[in-house]
Amino acid sequence: MQGLRALAVLLVLVYHLEPELLPGGYVGVDVFFVISGFLITSLLLREATEHGRVSLSRFYVRRVRRLLPAATLVLLVTGAVSLVVLPVTRLGDTAAQLLASALWVENLYLADQALDYLAAESPPSPVQHFWSLSVEEQFYLVWPLLFLGWALCRRRWRAGTGALTLVLAAVFAGSLTCSALMTASGDAGAYFWPVTRAWELAAGGLLAVLMARRALPERLRLPLGWLGLGAIVASALLYDSATPFPGYTALLPVLGSAAVIAAERPSGPAVSVPLSTRPARFFGDISYSLYLWHWPVIIVALELLDRDTLGPLGIVAAGGLSILLAWATKVCVEDPVARHGLVRTGRTALVMALSGIVMVALVAAVAWSRVDRVASVEFDPTVHVGPEALEDRATSSELPYPSPIDAEDDVPRTYDDDCQAGFDDADPSQWCEYGPDDATATVVITGDSHSLQWFPALEELAEERGWRLVVLSKSACAFTDVLVGRDGEPYDECLEWNRAAVDEILEIEPDLLFTSSSVKGRPYGIGDGGGDETRRVMAEGMAELWRDVTESGVPVLAVRDTPRVSTEVLECLAANTDDPTACDRPAAEALETDDPQELAVEEVEEAQIVDLTDRFCVEDTCAVVIGNVLVYRDSHHITETYARLLADDLGERMDQALSRTSHDPLP
């Protein structure tokens, strides 16, 4: 078993150090799940069989003694180092994840983040790998109860292991079905939910029950063991980030792990050459601590190097330090706690668990207090003038501007109102509406989040001119009659939604259709490049939908996509509070991708485009702070504050654009 543990942790270690070396190395976690399911089930089955009952207190005491000391140590050290190394913009999220990890709900936290479109660019925290441990702990809350119930049935009705096998098989089948369906649907949280992972632990549990009834024939051990090892290695080599996971594709490493475990002989594993050597046993012994330490070491190293990848020397250094820390933790923490029985009773286990949570919470509180100290400057219209400063050809000054910590939350209120359709939503009939019933005009806003970012400016104009605003927006869905891609897969829901949205727009009978889209949208199957073919196909699809709208007498007004800045713009601002211009980007880079909307307007007579690039870029530079106002909340979305300050500019240019059509400007 130690050799299989070694394989699992080394797969994960290599994958995290350099994904290109082992693009599917993340399956090492699945190997761990199978091992855990097998060992825990074997323990519970033996206790229920020998004693006729299962002691929950003794079970959880063992879990606390085995897992908590090393985990608490890593969380405390990682939290302390994060206070020194990480920028203040990342401390709030890191603090939340420290606490979530200490409470063993990190997987639920990450699942929620995965479903949050606004958190798409959040950098990884140094403790996010605790998600897998959280899944296991949640499994441990439920799994012993099954054996407790089976032990009772066994005493009263002499229920055999056949009944238990059926129950475990039902858990396996139900969870696997849920995993396959959620993964196939594109559910961003499917990777982390316990219901999508329980079948992997249940697979190990089923194997334990079956092996307790009948051992594998000797002649099958060697071929099955090598076949299982080959399945694990094949999945690590052939899978990558684009592989739908953990649905049916996870069967390969899971069944491979089960095969290797089943093939073990009492005297040693059947695949003895790779899994029973001294190095394999060493890495198996430190596998738990190595899993705990490797990810914080990598994240801290990347932050110190200020790079996206470690490079050859960094890989060796980070890997070596992780192994050294793991060995030290095994020798100085894990072994002494186990050897001296420092946690023997339920009371001491509870005290240790609560003490660990409190200590981690204190570290998290220090991080949050540091975030609070970097307080946002209260908005002052005489100081925070935004685009007005551009009249003086200035982008920023020595006056204080709002904290970059608050920028991520500086979003249109439409997000709180749940006005943007999610990835899986293909029905645009549930739209949001703002403005008076006796509005002088109705404006429909459609497109992806790059159209929705203009809502604050349009809301200002609507209040001033008496408009009614209708929001029909969908995440990562450019308003085009072309199948686009998302995460390497066809985004069918987007195409379906767009076509249905046209019918909704025509039913609303607006006076204007307002749209904008990210220039990074790509037709599915054409590629990731920004070439002329990509732009032409997207533009033709846009023109197709726009034409359907303009032929009904509704003009279309598009806004050119905003310039793009660094993905670490907020971290840069936090590190350069005295000189925010250090975070500006050359216009040639910020505008390197042409906007297909510019082509689309040439194909539709009653469509016009508004270009506000000069409100972002001055003298070949695109600024991130203009008139003491933060322009961006991430690399490609503008803040609600800056958008609202652009209302006058947008209104003036909308009027100019509409005057070039057969329609008068909106009243």
N, C-alpha and C positions, 0 to 999 in steps of 0.2 A: 504493500500500500504506500510505503514511503516513496518508492520510485515513481509511482503514478502522481503523488503529490508534487514531487520534484518536477516532473514533466509539466504539470498544470501551472505551477508558479513561474517556471522559466518561459513558457509560452506567453504568459501575461507580461512578464518583465521585458522580454525582447520586443514585443508588440508596442509597449508603451515607450521604450527607449527609441525605437525607430520602426514605425509601422510598415515601411517599405520592405524591411527585412522579413517580416512575418505578418502579412496583411490580415490574416485571420486568427492571430494569436489570442484574440479576446475569447476564443472558445476555451481557454484554460479555466475561466470562471465556471463554465458548464461542467468541466471535469471535476472541479471542486464540489459543485452541487451534487453530483452523483456520488462522490466519495462520502460526503456528509450524510446524504440520505441513507446510504448503505450502513455506515458505522452507527448512526443514531438508531436506525431500525434494528440492527443486530443487538444493540445494547438493550433496547426496550423489549424486544422479543424474548431475549434471554431472561430478563427480569420477570416478565409476565409468566413465562413458562416455568421457571424454577420456583418462584415465590407465590404465584397465583395473583399477583397484584403489581401495580406500578406506583412507585413513590414519586410524586411530582416534586416534592421538596428536594429529595436526593438528586433527582435529574437536574433541576435548575442550579443546585449547588455546584454540581460538576461543570455545568456550562459556564457559570460565573468564574469558577476557578481556572478553567481552561482558556477562556476568551477575554475576560475583562481586564486583567492587569496589563497585558501588552497593549490592548486597544486604548485603554485610558492613557497610558504613557505616550503613545504616538499622538493622540489627540492633543494632549497638553503641550508637548514639545512643538508640534506643528502649529498650534495656535500661537504660542509665544514667538516662534520664528516668523510667522505671518505678520505679526505686529511690527516687526522690524523691516521685513523685506518687501511685503506687498504694498502697492499704492493704496491710499486711503479709499479710492473708489471701489476697491475690491474687498475691503474689510467687512462691510456690512453683510454681503452675501456669504463670505467665508465664516463669519460669526454665526450666521443662521445655520450653515451646514455643519459647523462644529457641534452645535447643540442638537441638530437633527441626527447626527451620527452617534452622539452619546445616548440619545433616546432610541436608537435603532430604527429610525424612520427616514433615513437618508434617501432610500429608494423612492419613497412617496414624495419627498421634497423635489427630487430630480424629475419624477414623472410629472409633477405639476409645472415645473419649469419647462419641460419639453413641450407641454401643451400651450405654454405662454408664448405667443408670437413675438411679444415685445422683448422677451429674454433671449431671442435667437442669437445675439452676438455676445452673450455673457461668457467671459473667459472661464475656463475650468477652475474649480477650487482645489486646494491641495488635499481635501478629504473626501472628494466625491466618490472615490473607490470604495468607501464604506457602504455603498448601496448594496453590494452583494452580501456583505455581512448582515445588513438589515433584513434582506430577504430570508437568510437562514434563520435569524432570530425570530422572525414572524412565523416561519415554518415550525420552529421549536415550540411556539405557543400552542399550536393546533395539533401537531403530530402525536405528542404523548397522550392527548385525550383519546385518540383513536385506540391506542393500546390499553388505556385505562378501561374504556368501554368493552374492548374485546376480552380483557381479563375477567371482568364481571360476567360477561356472557359465557365465558369458558367455565366459570365456577358453577353457574346456575343451570346452563343448558348444554354444557360440554361442547361448546362451539370449537371446531377445529381451525387449523390455519387456512382451510379452504375459504371459510367465511371472511377471514381477515384479508386473504388474497383478493377476493372480489371487491372489498371496500377500497383497498389500495389501488386496484386496477381502475376502479371508477374515478378515483381522484386523478390518477394518471391520465385517463382518457378525457375527462372533463377539462382539466387544465391545459392539456395539449391542444384540444379543439379551440379553447378560448385563445390560446397563444397564437395558433395559426390564423384564426379569424381576425384578431386584433392587429396582428402584424401585416396581414394581407390588406387590411383596410387603411393602412398607413398611419395608424394611431401612434403618435410620437411617444406616448408614455408606455407603450407595450413592452419596451426593453426592460422597464424597471418594476412593473406591477408584480406583486407576489402571485397573483392568479395565473400569470403567464409563465411563471418560473417554477411553480410548485411541482409540475409534472417531472421536472428534471431530478428533483430530490426524491420524488415518489418512485422514479425509475430505480434509483439505488435502493429504496426501501423494498420494492417488489423483488428485486434480485436477492436481498437479504432473506426474505421469507422463503423464496423458492429454494435457495441454497441450503436453508436450514432443513428442508424436507428431503432434498436429494442433491448430492454433489455431482459436479460435471464429470462425465466419463473421462478417464485419463487420456484416451486417444484423441480427444477433442481439445484438450487444453492448449497444446502448443499452437496449432493452426488458428484457433479462436483468439488466443492472446495476441498473436502477430497481426491478425486481421483487425482486431480492435485498435491496436497501436497504430496501424496504418490508417484507419479511419480518422483518428484524432489528428495525426500529422497532416493528412490530406486536407482536412477542413481548415487547419491552420495555414496551409499554403495556398489553398484555392479560394477560400472565402476572403472578402474584404469589406470595406465600409459600405459598399453598395448592396451587399447580400442581405435580403430580407431576413431579419433575425429578431427574436428567437422562435419563429414559427417552425414549420416542418424542417427547415434547414438545420435546426439544432439537433435533429434526430441523429445525424451522422456522428458528432462528437459524443453525444449522450450514450448512444448504443455502443460506440467504440469503447467508452470508459467502462460501461457495464461488462463488455466482453473481456477486457483486461482483468477486471476484478474477478469475474467468474473463472478465469483461467488460472488464477493463483493456486499454487500447491501449498500444502501445510508447511513444506520445507522451503518455500520460496516461490517467486513468480515464474510463470511459464516462459515469459519473455525475459529471461534472466540476464541476458547480456546488457541491454541498455538500462534496465530498471533495478538491478540489484548491485550495481557497482558502488564503491565507496563514495564517489562524488554524488551519485543519485541519492544515496541514503543521507548524505550531508544536507543536500538541498531539500530533501523531504523533511528532515528534522527542523529546519529553519523556515519552512514554507509559509507558515502562518505569519511570522514576524516579517519575513521578506515581502509578503503581500502588503502588509500594513505600511512598511517604510518606503517602498520603492516609489510610490506615486508622489508623496510629499517631497521627496528628494528631487524628483524630476521637475516638478513645478517650481520649486525654489531655485533650482539650477537654471531653468529657462528665464526666470525673472532676473537673476543676478547677471546672466549673460546678455539679457535684453535681446533674445533671439527666439525664433519660432521652432527651431530644431537644435539639438545638442551638438551635432557634429561628431566625428570619430572620437576625439579626445574627451568630449563631454559625455559620450555614451559610456566609455570605459570608466570615467571618474564617477558618474552617477550610479552606474551598475555596481562598481566596487564598493562605494560608500553604502549603498543599500544592503549589500551582502554583509558588510562589516557590522552595520547597525543591527541587522537581523540576528546575526550570531551573538552579539553582545546582549541583545534582549532575551534571546533563548537561554543563554548561560546565566544571566544576572537577574532575570525576572521570571520567565516561564518555569524553568527548572526548579528554582528555590520554592516558589509558591506550590508547585506540585509535590516536591519532595517533602516539604515540612508540613503539608496539610494546613496552610494558613487559612483556608476557607473550608470549614467543616460542617457548619450548621446553616440552616436557612436564615437565621438572624444575622450571622456574620456575612453571608452572601448579600443580604439586603443592604446591610450597612455599607459594604464595599461598592455595591451598585449605585446607591444614592450618593455616596461620597464622590465617586467618579463623576456622576452627572453634575453635582454641585461645583466641583473643581473646574470642569470644562465650561460650565455656565459662567463662572467668574472670569475665565479667559475671554469668553465671548462678550461678556459685559464690558471688559476693557476695550475690546475692539469697537463695540458700538459707541462707547463714550468718546473714543477718538474720532469716529465718524461725526458724532454730534458736535464736536468742537470745531469741525470745519463747517461752520454754520453758513447757510445761504444768506446773502445780503438781501434785505427786503427790497422788493421792486420799487423803484422811484422813477416816475416818468421823466423827471427833469435830469436824471443821471443816466438811466438805462434807455437811451434813445433809439437804439437799434439802427435800422437803415437810414435814419436821418443823418447819422454821422458820415454817410457816404457822400453827402453833398460837399463835405469838407475834405473828401478823398482820404478819410481816416477810417480805420477799421476798429481800433481799440485805443484805450488811453490808460492813464495810471489810476483811474477811478476803479473802485471795486465792482466786480461783476458776480452774478450768482454762482454758487458752488457747483462744480461738475458732478458732485454727488447727487444733486437734485435733478440733474438733466434727464436721467432715465425715466423719471416720473413726470416730466414736463411734456405730457401727451394730450391730444385732444380728448374732450370728455366723452366722445363717442365710444371710446374703449370701455369706460365705466358703464356706459349704456348698452354694451354688448351689441354694437352696431356693425361690427365687421364679421362677416361669415368666416367660419373656421375652414380648415383644409378639407374636411370630409363633407361639408355642407354643399349640396348642389341645388338647393331651393332658395331663390332670392325673394320669395313672396313676403318674408318677414322683415320689412325694411323699417328704418327709423325716420321720424319726421320731426322737424323743428320749425317754429315760426307761427304767425297768426293764421286763423282760419280765413280771414279776409285779405290774404296776401296779394300784393300787386303783381307778383310773378312767382313761378315755381322753378327751382333749379334742382336737378337731380345730379348727385355726385356719384360717379361709379369708377371702378378700376381697383387697383391694389392699394396697399397702405401709402403709396406715394401720391395717390389722389386724396386719401383721407387726411394726410398731413396738412392739406390746405383748408381743412374745415374751419379752424379758428379764424382765418382771414375771411372766409366766406360768411361765417357767422356774424362777424363785425359788419360786413356789407349788408347782410340780411336784416340786421337790426336797424341799420341806418336807412335802408331803402324799402323795408317792409316785405322782404322776400320770404318764401317758404322753401326750406331746404329738405330734400329727401336723400337719405344716404343708402346707396346700394353698393357696398364694397365687400371684397373677398380677399382673404390673406394670400399674398404671393400670386395673384391672379390678374395679369394684365388684361385689359378689355380688348380682346382680339379673338377672331374666329379661327384660331389655330390651336392645335393640341400642343401645349407647352409642357416642359418637364419640371419636376421637383424632386430633388435628391436623387437624380439619375433615373427616375421612374416617370411614366406618363401621368400627367395631372388631369385625368379624365373629368374629375369633378369641376375643374375650372372651365373647361369647354362647355360642359353641360350647363353650368351656372350662367355663363355669359350669354348663351343662346336664349335661356329662359329669362334673363334680365332684360333683353330687348323687348320681350312681350310685356314685362312689367312696366318698363319705361313708356311704351306706347299707351298702356292703359292709364298711367298717371297723367299723360298729356302735359308734359312740362313746357316751359318757355325756353329752357336751355338745358343741354346735357354737358356737364363739366367732367373732365376726365384727365388723368395723368397715370403714368405707369413707370416702373423701374426699367431702366435701360438694360438691366441684367437679365430680363426675361428672355428665355430661349425656346424656340420650337423644339419639341421632342424629336430626337433622332438626327438632328442636323449637326449638333456638336456644341461645345462650350465657347467657341471663339466668337469674336464680335465682328465678323466679316460682313461683307456686303450682302451675301446670300441670307444670312440670319436676319439682318435688318430688313431686307426686302420682304421675306416671308412674314415676319411679324407685322410689317406695315400693311401688307395686302389683307391680312386678317383683321387688322384694326379698321381699315377702310371698308371692309365688308360689313361690319357691324355698324359703323358710323353711318354708312349709306342707308341701312335699314331705318335708322332714326331720322336722318335728314329728309328722306323721301316722304315722311309724314308731316313735314313742316317744322321740325325741331332742329335748330342749329346746334352744332357740336363745337365746344371750345376745349382744346387740350392745352395743358401747361407742360412746357419742356421740363424733363426731369432735372432735379437739383444736382449740383456737383457733388462728388464723393470725396471724403477725406479718409484719414487713417482709421483702421478698425480699432485702434487704441487711442482715439482722440480724447476721451475723458481721462484716461490714465495720464496722457501727455499733459493735459491742462492741470491736473492735480500736481504734477511734478514741476510745472512751469507757471506758477501763479503770478510771478513777477513779470513774465514775458510770454503771454499767450500766443504771440506771433510765431513762436518756435514750433507751434503745432499746425500752422497753416500749410497748405499744399499748393504746388504749382498748378496753374489752371490747365496746362497741357495734360497733366496726370488726372486731375479731378474731372476733366471732361473728355477723357480719351475715348469713351464709347459714344458713338453717334446715337441719337434718339430716333427710333423708327417712326415716331409720331410726326416728325418733320417730313417724312416721305408720305405718310398717310394723308396729310392735309392736302397734298398736291392732287390726290385722287378723288377727293370729295369736295364738291363745290361749296357747300354750305358749312364747311369745317374750317376753323382757324386755330392757330397755335399762338400761345403767349409765352414769351421768353423773358424770364426774370433773372437770368444769369448775372446781369450786372449788379444785382442786389446781393450777390454772394462773392463775386470776384472783382478785384480792382488791380489794375496794372499787372496782369498775368499771375495773380496770386488769389487763391480762394481762401478766405479767412474763416476761422472757427469762432472768433469773438468779434462782433461788430457793434459799435456804439455801446460797449459794456454789457452786451447781451450774448449769451451762448447761442450760437446758431444751430449746433447739432446735438442731438441726444444719442446718436451712434454714428457710424460711418456714412449713413445714407438717408437718415430721417432728420428733419429739422425740428427744433423744439416748438412747442405750442406757443411759447412767448414770442419767438421771432416770427413765426407765421402770422400771429395776430398783428404784430407791428407792420407787417407787409400788406395789410388790408387796403390801404389807400393806393399803393402801387398796383396791386392786383386789380382793384376796381377800375382804375384809370386805363389799364392796358386791356382789360376785358371790353370796356366801352370802345376802345380803338379797334379791337379785333372784330367786334360785332358790326361796327360801322362799315367794314369791308364786305359784309354779306348783304343779302337782301333784307335782313332783319334789322330793326332799330335796336340800339342798346337797351338793356332792361331798365325799367323805371326805378 
